[in-house]
Amino acid sequence: MSQQLDRLLEIMARLRDPETGCEWDLAQDFASIAPYTIEEAYEVADAIERGAMDELREELGDLLLQVVFLARMAQEKSLFEFEDIARAISDKMEARHPHIFGDGTGTMTERRWEELKASEREAKGSQSAMDGVARALPALLRAEKLQKRAARDGFDWGDTEGPAAKVREEMAELAEADVDHRLEEAGDLLFAAVNLVRAYGVPAEEALRAANDKFERRYRGMENAAQGRFASLSLDQQEALWNAVKRAERGTD
């Protein structure tokens, strides 16, 4: 394993060689590589979701390449090296599992995990419970994380009625908003919806992903049933196809 990792690090060093390296690789910087890193992480998740283990091996390699690429650029700027990355995550994992690497007592729970992470943030000079929630996260996931941080400080409804009422309030405000304020009110409505589904114990990102998959599956079913004529059908005809596809899915909604 060490041999192949060393090989990969050497490949990246050659690609980034100022005199003999690849023009494309040399032109990249942290900002230009970041989107590829996010994309590769999603492709890893997609392979896992589809159970495509052969693809997962390849996608994990693509993701590892992004780490190696970013580490190489950091090394060139004398910021840190790949070894520093490995050391840092090893230290973190040992610190976050004191029941394994420490005194050997207790068990890991979500609450204990979050408390350990909070201690790390405080040690780094964190000033707010909101610190450390990455802005690059998908918006629904970030909203949920922000809300969970607030909930740990007691800023949360204790039931589903509060967030449900908030959703209704935000719907009304969006309906009444002028053009200049629709973006803000739409955001408030989506944030409130995340709060509501969180109150039911449902991960918002997973829920919307499942809804997206269901809509795509049913839409493709309508297209197939229409045999290439779907766009020319009336809305009533399209809706009839939609209902037929739903019935074909054994009554699922």
C-alpha positions as CSV (number, residue, x, y, z in Angstrom):
1,M,0.0,0.0,0.0
2,S,2.8,2.4,0.9
3,Q,4.4,1.7,-2.4
4,Q,1.4,2.6,-4.4
5,L,0.8,5.8,-2.4
6,D,4.4,6.8,-2.9
7,R,3.9,6.2,-6.6
8,L,0.8,8.4,-6.7
9,L,2.7,11.2,-4.9
10,E,5.6,10.9,-7.4
11,I,3.2,11.1,-10.3
12,M,1.7,14.3,-9.0
13,A,5.1,15.8,-8.4
14,R,6.0,15.1,-12.0
15,L,2.8,16.6,-13.3
16,R,3.5,19.7,-11.3
17,D,7.1,20.0,-12.3
18,P,7.6,23.6,-13.4
19,E,9.8,22.6,-16.4
20,T,8.6,19.2,-17.5
21,G,5.1,19.0,-16.0
22,C,1.7,19.0,-17.6
23,E,0.4,22.4,-18.7
24,W,-3.1,21.8,-17.3
25,D,-2.0,20.6,-14.0
26,L,0.5,23.4,-13.6
27,A,-2.3,26.0,-14.3
28,Q,-4.4,24.8,-11.4
29,D,-4.7,26.3,-8.0
30,F,-6.6,25.6,-4.8
31,A,-9.8,27.4,-6.0
32,S,-9.8,25.7,-9.4
33,I,-9.4,22.2,-7.9
34,A,-12.0,22.6,-5.2
35,P,-15.0,22.0,-7.5
36,Y,-13.5,18.8,-8.8
37,T,-12.9,17.6,-5.2
38,I,-16.6,18.2,-4.4
39,E,-17.7,16.5,-7.6
40,E,-15.6,13.4,-6.9
41,A,-17.0,13.2,-3.4
42,Y,-20.5,13.1,-4.9
43,E,-19.5,10.4,-7.4
44,V,-18.2,8.3,-4.5
45,A,-21.6,8.7,-2.7
46,D,-23.4,7.9,-6.0
47,A,-21.4,4.6,-6.5
48,I,-22.2,3.6,-2.9
49,E,-25.9,4.4,-3.3
50,R,-26.0,2.2,-6.5
51,G,-24.0,-0.6,-4.9
52,A,-21.5,-0.3,-7.7
53,M,-18.4,-1.5,-5.9
54,D,-16.2,-1.7,-8.9
55,E,-17.0,1.9,-9.7
56,L,-16.5,2.8,-6.0
57,R,-12.8,1.6,-6.2
58,E,-12.3,3.9,-9.1
59,E,-14.2,6.8,-7.6
60,L,-12.2,6.6,-4.4
61,G,-9.0,6.8,-6.4
62,D,-10.3,9.9,-8.1
63,L,-11.1,11.4,-4.7
64,L,-7.7,10.5,-3.3
65,L,-6.1,12.2,-6.3
66,Q,-7.8,15.4,-5.4
67,V,-6.3,15.2,-1.9
68,V,-2.9,14.5,-3.3
69,F,-3.2,17.4,-5.8
70,L,-4.2,19.8,-3.1
71,A,-1.4,18.5,-0.8
72,R,1.2,19.0,-3.6
73,M,0.2,22.6,-4.1
74,A,0.4,23.2,-0.4
75,Q,3.8,21.7,-0.3
76,E,5.0,23.9,-3.2
77,K,3.9,26.9,-1.1
78,S,5.7,25.5,2.0
79,L,2.3,25.3,3.8
80,F,2.2,21.6,4.7
81,E,2.8,18.2,3.1
82,F,0.8,15.0,2.5
83,E,2.4,13.5,5.6
84,D,1.1,16.4,7.7
85,I,-2.4,15.7,6.5
86,A,-2.2,12.1,7.4
87,R,-0.7,12.9,10.8
88,A,-3.4,15.5,11.5
89,I,-6.3,13.2,10.8
90,S,-4.7,10.3,12.7
91,D,-4.3,12.6,15.8
92,K,-7.9,13.7,15.4
93,M,-9.3,10.2,15.2
94,E,-7.4,9.1,18.2
95,A,-8.6,12.1,20.2
96,R,-12.2,11.6,19.1
97,H,-12.1,8.0,20.2
98,P,-10.8,8.1,23.8
99,H,-12.7,4.9,24.7
100,I,-10.5,3.1,22.1
101,F,-7.2,4.9,22.2
102,G,-7.5,6.5,25.7
103,D,-8.8,5.1,29.0
104,G,-10.9,2.5,27.3
105,T,-14.1,3.4,29.1
106,G,-17.5,4.5,27.8
107,T,-19.2,4.1,24.4
108,M,-19.4,6.5,21.5
109,T,-22.8,8.2,21.1
110,E,-23.8,11.1,18.8
111,R,-23.9,13.4,21.8
112,R,-20.4,12.4,22.9
113,W,-19.1,12.8,19.4
114,E,-20.5,16.3,19.1
115,E,-19.1,17.2,22.5
116,L,-15.6,16.1,21.4
117,K,-15.9,18.2,18.2
118,A,-17.1,21.2,20.2
119,S,-14.1,20.9,22.5
120,E,-11.9,20.9,19.4
121,R,-13.5,24.0,18.1
122,E,-13.1,25.8,21.5
123,A,-9.4,24.8,21.5
124,K,-9.1,26.5,18.1
125,G,-10.6,29.7,19.4
126,S,-14.2,29.2,18.3
127,Q,-16.4,32.1,19.3
128,S,-19.8,30.8,18.1
129,A,-21.8,27.6,17.9
130,M,-22.1,28.4,14.2
131,D,-18.3,28.2,13.6
132,G,-17.1,25.3,11.5
133,V,-20.3,24.7,9.5
134,A,-18.8,24.8,6.0
135,R,-20.4,27.3,3.6
136,A,-19.7,24.9,0.7
137,L,-22.1,22.3,2.0
138,P,-25.3,21.6,0.1
139,A,-27.8,24.3,1.2
140,L,-30.3,21.9,2.8
141,L,-27.6,20.0,4.7
142,R,-26.0,23.2,5.9
143,A,-29.4,24.5,7.1
144,E,-29.9,21.3,9.1
145,K,-26.4,21.5,10.6
146,L,-26.9,25.2,11.6
147,Q,-30.3,24.3,13.2
148,K,-28.8,21.4,15.1
149,R,-26.0,23.6,16.5
150,A,-28.7,26.1,17.7
151,A,-30.8,23.3,19.1
152,R,-27.9,22.1,21.3
153,D,-28.0,25.6,22.9
154,G,-31.8,25.2,23.5
155,F,-32.8,27.4,20.6
156,D,-35.4,25.0,19.1
157,W,-39.0,24.0,19.2
158,G,-39.8,21.0,21.3
159,D,-42.5,19.6,18.9
160,T,-43.6,19.8,15.3
161,E,-46.3,22.4,15.8
162,G,-43.9,25.3,16.1
163,P,-42.0,24.7,12.9
164,A,-45.2,23.8,11.1
165,A,-46.7,27.2,12.0
166,K,-43.4,28.8,10.9
167,V,-43.7,27.2,7.5
168,R,-47.3,28.5,7.1
169,E,-46.1,32.0,8.1
170,E,-43.2,31.9,5.6
171,M,-45.6,30.7,2.8
172,A,-47.8,33.7,3.4
173,E,-44.8,36.1,3.5
174,L,-43.6,34.7,0.2
175,A,-47.0,35.2,-1.4
176,E,-47.1,38.8,-0.3
177,A,-43.5,39.7,-1.1
178,D,-42.6,42.1,-3.9
179,V,-40.0,41.1,-6.5
180,D,-37.1,42.6,-4.6
181,H,-37.8,40.4,-1.5
182,R,-38.9,37.1,-3.1
183,L,-35.4,35.6,-2.9
184,E,-35.2,36.3,0.8
185,E,-38.7,35.1,1.6
186,A,-38.2,31.9,-0.5
187,G,-35.0,31.2,1.4
188,D,-36.9,31.7,4.7
189,L,-39.5,29.2,3.6
190,L,-37.0,26.6,2.6
191,F,-35.1,27.1,5.9
192,A,-38.4,26.7,7.8
193,A,-39.2,23.5,5.8
194,V,-35.9,22.0,6.8
195,N,-36.7,22.8,10.4
196,L,-40.0,21.1,10.1
197,V,-38.7,17.8,8.6
198,R,-35.9,17.8,11.2
199,A,-38.5,17.9,13.9
200,Y,-39.9,14.7,12.4
201,G,-36.4,13.2,12.5
202,V,-36.0,13.2,8.8
203,P,-32.7,14.3,7.1
204,A,-33.8,17.0,4.7
205,E,-31.0,16.3,2.2
206,E,-31.9,12.6,2.0
207,A,-35.6,13.4,1.8
208,L,-35.2,15.8,-1.1
209,R,-32.8,13.5,-2.9
210,A,-35.4,10.7,-2.7
211,A,-38.1,13.0,-4.0
212,N,-35.8,14.0,-6.9
213,D,-35.3,10.4,-7.7
214,K,-39.0,9.6,-7.5
215,F,-39.9,12.6,-9.8
216,E,-37.3,11.6,-12.3
217,R,-38.4,8.0,-12.4
218,R,-42.1,8.9,-12.8
219,Y,-41.3,11.5,-15.5
220,R,-39.3,9.0,-17.5
221,G,-42.3,6.7,-17.1
222,M,-44.6,9.3,-18.6
223,E,-42.2,9.9,-21.5
224,N,-42.0,6.2,-22.2
225,A,-45.8,5.8,-22.1
226,A,-46.3,8.8,-24.4
227,Q,-43.8,7.2,-26.9
228,G,-42.1,10.5,-27.8
229,R,-45.2,12.6,-27.9
230,F,-45.2,13.8,-24.2
231,A,-44.4,17.5,-24.9
232,S,-47.3,17.7,-27.4
233,L,-49.9,16.5,-24.9
234,S,-52.2,18.8,-23.1
235,L,-51.7,19.3,-19.4
236,D,-54.7,17.2,-18.6
237,Q,-53.3,14.4,-20.7
238,Q,-49.9,14.7,-19.0
239,E,-51.5,14.6,-15.6
240,A,-53.5,11.5,-16.6
241,L,-50.2,9.8,-17.5
242,W,-48.7,11.0,-14.2
243,N,-51.5,9.3,-12.3
244,A,-51.1,6.2,-14.4
245,V,-47.4,5.9,-13.6
246,K,-48.2,6.4,-9.9
247,R,-50.7,3.6,-10.0
248,A,-48.2,1.4,-11.7
249,E,-45.8,1.9,-8.8
250,R,-48.2,-0.2,-6.7
251,G,-50.0,2.8,-5.1
252,T,-46.8,4.5,-3.7
253,D,-46.9,8.3,-3.4
